[in-house]
């Protein structure tokens, strides 16, 4: 028996947390299981390999009991505690948690008070107006739930990038280790790093393709082999995700990679361009129409060169002007992960993070960063252990002492300050003036209406000590839609006021989304690509934020935290000419 993957084990702990909430168990107990799942999902090494080198208890948030449960899952493929919890409820109950408007406690109430145990039963109750019989529910709640169910069904055939990307990466790594693989890469929307993915497509070259297909069909992630052939195999993972593997001859690899990467609109535009030049483009190569002679197919460069330009980065292939820009020699060079010099939105154990400031700093330094911005929550986020002025002052002193010990690295002290309903901030100006930077974010009152939300956010950005607007639209992919707001007005205000707009790289946010990031740089607003890390391992999530930026044509010059420390600090809104730059704060040391 192959050991469960990290993602499979994390899913078990997430389900335990949800089931405990449904039962009405203690919030701290629920949070403990959620922390375990978050830690496991962020790991870059398999748990089965990791436990051979060190006790699992050394991982953030994992104690003796959790380590034993992980061991049971790895050794037996199941967990009795999890099975016992599942046995207390109908099997369809957890399906309701996929609805953004319905959390575990709500599921528990609906089940205990009304016997609702499935999405279908919930939809019927909402349509019949029976949910308003439950305390706290009304006609508006029923309508929101019905709309959420419709949205869920509309996108149920796609998965978040953060699910598809690690799965594809693990499969590719396993195939490299188990089969005679030469070239291997994902294709399709995953290679374009779209925020949601359909099926996963992987292309490979090998001198022994049948051996690769055999290894693929035998991977631990495989629940069912849907189709099997000498050069193409389709499997269904235990999470219900279809993965297609196709083996190619080396001379055909570039043509297939270009075609399978897409997008469809990009490929149609390429074919139209090829026709105008007496060429024919397909998944088998690029041909001269006269004589039907193939002139390129082994690499993507060979596919694009006859058309007069180099391959655009995969993330930009959406027929959004990239072909025209490439023909004019005006295609931007998008920002890359290696361009990022630091992270300006991470959390420590002072609020709801799992690690000390020093541990976060040393992890950032190990990545090659030159600075790290600690932005713990402000006091209004009581649920996240937000800092009041006294604890913030203590944090400032700790950062000063730490900076005296670190060499070639700088910890910046900031805050993720709450934007209140009226647009005021959770800290006063005197407190904010002591900091190196401030990220302002909305964490409450999401449904106040588009005009009110827009005015609220712009009012907060007018504060001279707001440097970055955090996760500007508040969306959680697949779980919560963006707030109703005029994003164009927010982007314009950011450019006018000198406030950077965050691309929050945490995988369920990716906020700003790509099209809004592109608009931001068009009007002159800076972008900050931050991870919102709550654990050192989360710093690696920057790749998702960078991918979003690349899809939005964001260049290195547009990115606040792609700049060296001195230049980045001078770019902050508070330090620009005319700003309130003269102040005493933690920038000593």
C-alpha positions, 0 to 999 in steps of 0.5 A, spaced: 500 500 500 502 506 498 502 512 503 497 517 503 499 524 500 500 530 504 494 533 501 490 527 502 492 527 510 490 534 510 483 533 507 482 528 513 484 533 518 480 539 515 474 534 515 475 533 522 475 540 524 469 541 520 465 535 523 467 538 530 464 544 529 458 541 526 458 538 533 459 544 537 465 542 540 470 547 543 473 552 538 480 551 540 480 544 539 477 545 532 482 550 530 488 545 533 485 541 527 485 546 522 492 548 524 495 541 523 491 541 516 494 548 514 501 546 516 501 539 512 498 543 506 504 548 506 510 542 506 514 541 500 516 534 503 512 528 503 510 526 511 512 519 510 519 521 508 519 527 513 518 522 519 524 518 517 528 524 519 525 527 525 519 527 529 513 530 526 512 534 533 517 539 530 512 541 525 508 547 527 502 546 530 503 538 531 503 535 537 503 528 540 496 526 538 496 529 531 503 526 530 500 519 532 494 520 527 498 522 522 502 516 523 496 511 523 494 515 516 500 513 513 501 506 516 494 504 515 491 509 510 485 511 514 484 514 521 479 511 526 477 517 530 475 520 523 471 514 521 468 514 528 466 522 527 463 521 519 459 515 522 455 520 526 452 524 520 449 522 514 455 522 508 452 527 504 452 532 510 459 535 509 457 536 501 454 543 504 460 546 506 462 547 499 457 552 499 460 559 501 454 562 505 454 555 509 459 554 514 460 548 519 456 551 525 450 553 520 450 546 517 450 543 524 444 547 526 440 546 519 441 538 521 439 538 528 433 543 527 431 541 521 434 535 519 437 538 512 443 533 510 444 535 503 445 540 498 439 538 495 435 538 501 438 545 503 436 548 496 429 545 497 428 548 503 430 555 501 426 555 495 420 553 499 422 559 504 423 554 510 430 556 512 427 563 515 424 558 521 431 558 523 433 563 528 438 568 524 435 566 517 431 570 513 429 571 506 435 575 504 439 569 507 435 564 503 436 568 496 444 568 498 444 561 499 440 559 492 445 564 489 451 560 492 448 553 490 448 556 483 455 559 483 457 552 486 454 548 480 457 553 475 464 552 477 464 545 480 468 542 474 474 546 476 479 546 481 483 552 485 490 552 482 492 551 489 489 544 489 491 542 481 499 545 482 501 541 488 498 535 485 501 536 478 508 537 481 507 531 486 505 527 480 511 529 475 516 528 481 514 521 482 514 520 475 521 522 474 523 518 480 519 512 477 520 512 470 525 513 464 522 520 463 526 525 459 522 532 458 516 532 462 511 538 463 504 540 465 500 543 459 493 547 459 490 552 464 495 549 469 501 551 465 498 558 464 497 558 472 489 560 471 486 561 478 482 555 477 483 549 473 479 543 469 483 537 468 490 536 469 494 535 462 501 533 463 506 531 457 512 527 457 518 524 452 521 518 453 524 512 450 520 507 453 513 510 453 509 504 455 514 504 462 512 511 463 504 509 462 505 503 467 508 508 472 503 513 472 497 508 472 501 505 479 502 512 482 499 512 489 494 518 487 490 514 482 483 511 484 481 509 478 484 508 471 479 511 466 483 509 459 490 506 458 494 506 452 501 505 450 502 513 449 496 516 453 493 514 459 487 518 463 486 517 471 482 519 476 485 521 483 482 519 490 480 527 490 476 526 483 481 529 479 482 527 472 489 527 470 491 525 463 498 523 461 501 523 453 507 521 451 510 524 445 516 523 440 522 529 442 521 531 435 513 533 436 514 535 443 514 543 442 508 543 437 504 539 442 506 543 448 504 549 444 497 547 442 496 543 449 498 550 453 493 554 449 489 558 450 484 556 445 483 564 443 490 564 443 491 558 438 486 561 434 489 568 433 496 564 431 492 560 426 489 566 423 496 569 423 499 563 420 494 563 414 496 570 412 503 568 412 502 561 407 503 557 413 499 552 417 499 551 425 497 545 428 498 540 434 503 536 429 507 542 427 508 548 423 508 547 416 508 551 409 502 550 405 506 550 399 509 543 399 506 541 406 513 541 409 514 541 416 518 547 418 518 546 426 515 542 432 521 540 436 520 546 441 516 552 442 521 557 439 520 553 432 513 554 432 513 561 434 519 563 430 516 563 423 510 567 425 516 573 427 516 573 434 518 569 440 513 565 445 510 569 449 510 567 457 505 561 458 501 565 463 500 571 458 497 566 452 490 569 452 489 573 446 489 579 450 493 583 446 500 579 447 500 577 439 500 584 437 505 586 442 510 581 440 509 582 433 511 590 435 517 588 439 513 591 445 511 585 449 513 586 457 518 581 460 513 579 466 516 579 473 519 573 476 519 569 483 527 571 483 525 578 482 522 578 489 526 582 494 522 581 500 515 580 503 511 586 506 505 582 509 506 576 514 504 574 520 507 572 527 505 569 533 504 575 536 497 575 532 495 569 529 501 566 526 505 560 528 512 562 528 516 567 532 518 574 528 526 571 528 523 564 525 519 568 520 525 573 518 530 567 518 526 563 513 525 569 509 533 570 509 534 563 507 530 564 501 534 570 499 530 575 501 533 582 503 527 584 508 521 582 511 515 586 513 511 583 519 504 586 519 500 582 524 493 584 525 491 590 529 486 590 535 480 590 532 481 583 529 480 579 536 479 573 533 486 573 530 489 575 537 490 582 534 495 587 537 493 593 541 498 599 542 501 596 548 503 589 544 505 593 538 510 597 542 513 591 545 513 588 538 517 594 535 522 593 541 523 586 539 524 588 532 529 593 533 533 588 538 533 583 532 535 587 527 542 588 531 543 581 530 541 580 523 546 581 518 545 583 511 537 583 512 532 587 515 526 586 519 520 592 517 515 593 522 508 594 520 501 592 521 495 589 517 490 595 520 483 593 519 479 598 515 472 600 519 465 600 516 466 608 516 473 608 513 477 609 519 482 605 521 483 601 527 490 605 529 490 612 530 495 616 526 500 617 532 501 609 532 501 608 525 507 613 524 511 609 528 511 604 523 515 602 517 509 601 513 501 599 514 497 594 510 490 596 510 485 591 509 477 590 510 475 584 514 468 585 516 461 588 514 462 585 507 455 586 504 454 594 505 453 595 498 458 597 492 458 605 493 459 604 501 464 599 500 468 603 495 467 610 499 470 606 505 476 603 502 478 610 498 477 613 505 482 609 508 487 609 503 487 617 504 490 616 510 497 618 509 500 612 513 496 607 509 502 604 504 498 598 501 491 596 500 491 588 502 487 583 498 483 589 495 476 585 493 476 580 499 474 574 495 476 567 497 476 563 491 470 558 491 468 560 498 466 568 497 465 572 492 469 579 491 465 585 495 461 589 491 465 595 489 467 599 484 474 596 483 476 602 477 475 607 482 479 604 487 485 603 482 485 610 480 485 612 487 491 608 489 494 611 483 493 618 485 494 617 492 501 613 491 498 606 495 500 600 492 495 595 491 496 588 493 496 581 490 495 577 495 499 570 494 495 566 499 492 561 494 485 562 496 485 569 495 490 571 489 487 578 490 488 582 486 486 578 480 490 578 474 485 583 469 485 588 475 493 588 476 494 589 469 489 595 469 493 598 475 499 598 472 496 601 466 494 607 470 501 607 474 499 604 481 504 600 484 503 592 486 506 589 492 506 581 491 505 579 498 504 572 501 500 573 507 504 568 511 502 565 517 508 560 517 515 560 515 513 555 509 507 559 507 513 564 504 514 559 498 506 561 496 509 567 493 509 563 486 502 564 486 502 571 487 507 572 481 503 567 477 497 572 477 502 578 476 505 575 470 498 574 467 496 581 468 503 583 465 506 586 471 513 587 470 519 587 475 519 595 475 511 595 477 512 591 484 514 595 490 517 589 493 522 587 487 526 593 489 532 593 493 531 595 500 532 603 500 528 604 493 522 600 496 522 604 502 523 611 498 517 608 494 512 607 500 507 612 500 509 615 507 516 616 504 514 620 498 516 627 497 510 631 500 508 625 505 509 625 512 516 622 512 519 625 518 518 621 524 521 617 530 520 609 529 523 602 528 527 604 522 533 604 527 538 598 527 
